[in-house]
Amino acid sequence: MSERERTIDRRGGFVQRAFLNFVHGLIQILVTYLAVLPLFILTVLSILLIPLGVGIFLTPVMVTALRGVANQQRLWAEDWSGVPIQRPYRPRPSGETGPFRRLGRLLGDPATWRDLLWSLLNVPIGLVLGILGGGLTLYGLEGVFVAPLVARVADYGWGPFWTLDDWGATGYAGTVVLGAALTAVSVPVGTAAHKAHALFCRSLLAPTGGALAARVERLTETRSDTVDASAAELRRIERDLHDGAQARLVALSMNIGLAEEMLKHDPETAARLLAEAREAGGTALTELRDLVRGIHPPVLAERGLEGAVRALALSLPLPVDARIELPGRTDAPVESAAYFGVAEILANVVKHAGARRAWVQVEHDGRRLLMIVGDDGTGGADPARGTGMRGIERRLAAFDGTMAVTSPTGGPTVVTMELPCALSSPRTSPSSGTA
């Protein structure tokens, strides 16, 4: 690259950074005053209305909305300034029903009150740092391009510095020079201001020491559950092999040996034994295939989660509406956990729900894999009363995932599963349809 090309590249990078600082600062100011401040006021009012009953239903809505804005701020902090901020919220427990339990969980979570404190302090801090992040760029460009042109047709004072008509050509030149200097300074100052705002957000929106300790404790528990589940799975595989395919292969070997001995003396008996051996071999092959599907279905490896869930939906004896939007694939262990979670819930629908239809929705929001399985059955599903759903919880918890069940008596039943993960390779199958 020549020196001239490098100069052009540096100028392009400077202009781009100045523009991004301005846009980010403007977004920060607008979000602070059009979203964060109103949500703070509405959340506080809803909490105060709890004794009147209205706040019992209004507070969870406001807290959830405030969390959505805080989560967006966490994303911006990492994308704009490279400051990652983990989400500190307690997971929603399975079987949580009723507004009182939801309200108690949200108000009992320290992260809720830290979000409120952040939303209050962010009003002045977000304004100041937003102006530093984007206002200097705008003000400098105004001094370079706008002020000299407007001053030729009307009295115009560039900020608090001077009225251009009072200084003539000197005033024009000084405005351009000072505006260019402010524009140049705005890039490092704006970058530092955005970084400072990200660090401020992390001080209140990141998990605290207690939350991290609770998270470590939870991960320790889930690791223990995963080890136990893996040991149980190995024992199941060993038992299935011993009682199924292995026994049939032993019988197959014995039949072939007897057929070899009877071949010269009793061809008819040998033929019968060989036919039995062929049948036993086919049965053993079927059992091995079923066992492999129980470990990791081939369709999951070949077509990914989307194709596997769609194939699973087609195999069920009731219509399943499958709406799947996955722009890529996750790691194989995560895909396997997600697939078996959906498979177990759909199996419960077929066995226990008495449903006429079911639906599956799978999507990825950039941070997590979201799976929703529902049916129009009789409802009443309770994870505490079944080993299948508890097994799903343990499988998801190994990846820091969660499961929530809503199943009032009379239906419908909706099971929501979440798995934090990233997507990698592109998808190869369609995104929606009815199975």
Secondary structure in CASP SS format (residue, H / E / C, confidence):
PFRMAT SS
TARGET T0000
AUTHOR 0000-0000-0000
METHOD secondary structure of the structure
MODEL  1
M C 1.00
S C 1.00
E H 1.00
R H 1.00
E H 1.00
R H 1.00
T H 1.00
I H 1.00
D H 1.00
R H 1.00
R H 1.00
G H 1.00
G H 1.00
F H 1.00
V H 1.00
Q H 1.00
R H 1.00
A H 1.00
F H 1.00
L H 1.00
N H 1.00
F H 1.00
V H 1.00
H H 1.00
G H 1.00
L H 1.00
I H 1.00
Q H 1.00
I H 1.00
L H 1.00
V H 1.00
T H 1.00
Y H 1.00
L H 1.00
A H 1.00
V H 1.00
L H 1.00
P H 1.00
L H 1.00
F H 1.00
I H 1.00
L H 1.00
T H 1.00
V H 1.00
L H 1.00
S H 1.00
I H 1.00
L H 1.00
L C 1.00
I H 1.00
P H 1.00
L H 1.00
G C 1.00
V H 1.00
G H 1.00
I H 1.00
F H 1.00
L H 1.00
T H 1.00
P H 1.00
V H 1.00
M H 1.00
V H 1.00
T H 1.00
A H 1.00
L H 1.00
R H 1.00
G H 1.00
V H 1.00
A H 1.00
N H 1.00
Q H 1.00
Q H 1.00
R H 1.00
L H 1.00
W H 1.00
A H 1.00
E H 1.00
D H 1.00
W H 1.00
S H 1.00
G C 1.00
V C 1.00
P C 1.00
I C 1.00
Q C 1.00
R C 1.00
P C 1.00
Y C 1.00
R C 1.00
P C 1.00
R C 1.00
P C 1.00
S C 1.00
G C 1.00
E C 1.00
T C 1.00
G C 1.00
P H 1.00
F H 1.00
R H 1.00
R H 1.00
L H 1.00
G H 1.00
R H 1.00
L H 1.00
L H 1.00
G C 1.00
D C 1.00
P H 1.00
A H 1.00
T H 1.00
W H 1.00
R H 1.00
D H 1.00
L H 1.00
L H 1.00
W H 1.00
S H 1.00
L H 1.00
L H 1.00
N H 1.00
V H 1.00
P H 1.00
I H 1.00
G H 1.00
L H 1.00
V H 1.00
L H 1.00
G H 1.00
I H 1.00
L H 1.00
G H 1.00
G H 1.00
G H 1.00
L H 1.00
T H 1.00
L H 1.00
Y H 1.00
G H 1.00
L H 1.00
E H 1.00
G H 1.00
V H 1.00
F H 1.00
V H 1.00
A H 1.00
P H 1.00
L H 1.00
V H 1.00
A H 1.00
R C 1.00
V C 1.00
A C 1.00
D C 1.00
Y C 1.00
G E 1.00
W E 1.00
G C 1.00
P C 1.00
F C 1.00
W E 1.00
T E 1.00
L H 1.00
D H 1.00
D H 1.00
W C 1.00
G H 1.00
A H 1.00
T H 1.00
G H 1.00
Y H 1.00
A H 1.00
G H 1.00
T H 1.00
V H 1.00
V H 1.00
L H 1.00
G H 1.00
A H 1.00
A H 1.00
L H 1.00
T H 1.00
A H 1.00
V H 1.00
S H 1.00
V H 1.00
P H 1.00
V H 1.00
G H 1.00
T H 1.00
A H 1.00
A H 1.00
H H 1.00
K H 1.00
A H 1.00
H H 1.00
A H 1.00
L H 1.00
F H 1.00
C H 1.00
R H 1.00
S H 1.00
L H 1.00
L H 1.00
A C 1.00
P C 1.00
T C 1.00
G H 1.00
G H 1.00
A H 1.00
L H 1.00
A H 1.00
A H 1.00
R H 1.00
V H 1.00
E H 1.00
R H 1.00
L H 1.00
T H 1.00
E H 1.00
T H 1.00
R H 1.00
S H 1.00
D H 1.00
T H 1.00
V H 1.00
D H 1.00
A H 1.00
S H 1.00
A H 1.00
A H 1.00
E H 1.00
L H 1.00
R H 1.00
R H 1.00
I H 1.00
E H 1.00
R H 1.00
D H 1.00
L H 1.00
H H 1.00
D H 1.00
G H 1.00
A H 1.00
Q H 1.00
A H 1.00
R H 1.00
L H 1.00
V H 1.00
A H 1.00
L H 1.00
S H 1.00
M H 1.00
N H 1.00
I H 1.00
G H 1.00
L H 1.00
A H 1.00
E H 1.00
E H 1.00
M H 1.00
L C 1.00
K C 1.00
H C 1.00
D C 1.00
P H 1.00
E H 1.00
T H 1.00
A H 1.00
A H 1.00
R H 1.00
L H 1.00
L H 1.00
A H 1.00
E H 1.00
A H 1.00
R H 1.00
E H 1.00
A H 1.00
G H 1.00
G H 1.00
T H 1.00
A H 1.00
L H 1.00
T H 1.00
E H 1.00
L H 1.00
R H 1.00
D H 1.00
L H 1.00
V H 1.00
R H 1.00
G H 1.00
I H 1.00
H C 1.00
P C 1.00
P H 1.00
V H 1.00
L H 1.00
A H 1.00
E H 1.00
R H 1.00
G H 1.00
L H 1.00
E H 1.00
G H 1.00
A H 1.00
V H 1.00
R H 1.00
A H 1.00
L H 1.00
A H 1.00
L H 1.00
S C 1.00
L C 1.00
P C 1.00
L C 1.00
P C 1.00
V E 1.00
D E 1.00
A E 1.00
R E 1.00
I E 1.00
E E 1.00
L C 1.00
P C 1.00
G E 1.00
R C 1.00
T C 1.00
D C 1.00
A H 1.00
P H 1.00
V H 1.00
E H 1.00
S H 1.00
A H 1.00
A H 1.00
Y H 1.00
F H 1.00
G H 1.00
V H 1.00
A H 1.00
E H 1.00
I H 1.00
L H 1.00
A H 1.00
N H 1.00
V H 1.00
V H 1.00
K H 1.00
H H 1.00
A H 1.00
G C 1.00
A C 1.00
R C 1.00
R C 1.00
A E 1.00
W E 1.00
V E 1.00
Q E 1.00
V E 1.00
E E 1.00
H E 1.00
D C 1.00
G C 1.00
R C 1.00
R E 1.00
L E 1.00
L E 1.00
M E 1.00
I E 1.00
V E 1.00
G E 1.00
D E 1.00
D C 1.00
G C 1.00
T C 1.00
G C 1.00
G C 1.00
A C 1.00
D C 1.00
P H 1.00
A H 1.00
R H 1.00
G C 1.00
T H 1.00
G H 1.00
M H 1.00
R H 1.00
G H 1.00
I H 1.00
E H 1.00
R H 1.00
R H 1.00
L H 1.00
A H 1.00
A C 1.00
F C 1.00
D C 1.00
G C 1.00
T E 1.00
M E 1.00
A E 1.00
V E 1.00
T E 1.00
S C 1.00
P C 1.00
T C 1.00
G C 1.00
G C 1.00
P C 1.00
T E 1.00
V E 1.00
V E 1.00
T E 1.00
M E 1.00
E E 1.00
L E 1.00
P E 1.00
C C 1.00
A C 1.00
L C 1.00
S C 1.00
S C 1.00
P E 1.00
R C 1.00
T C 1.00
S C 1.00
P C 1.00
S C 1.00
S E 1.00
G E 1.00
T E 1.00
A C 1.00
END
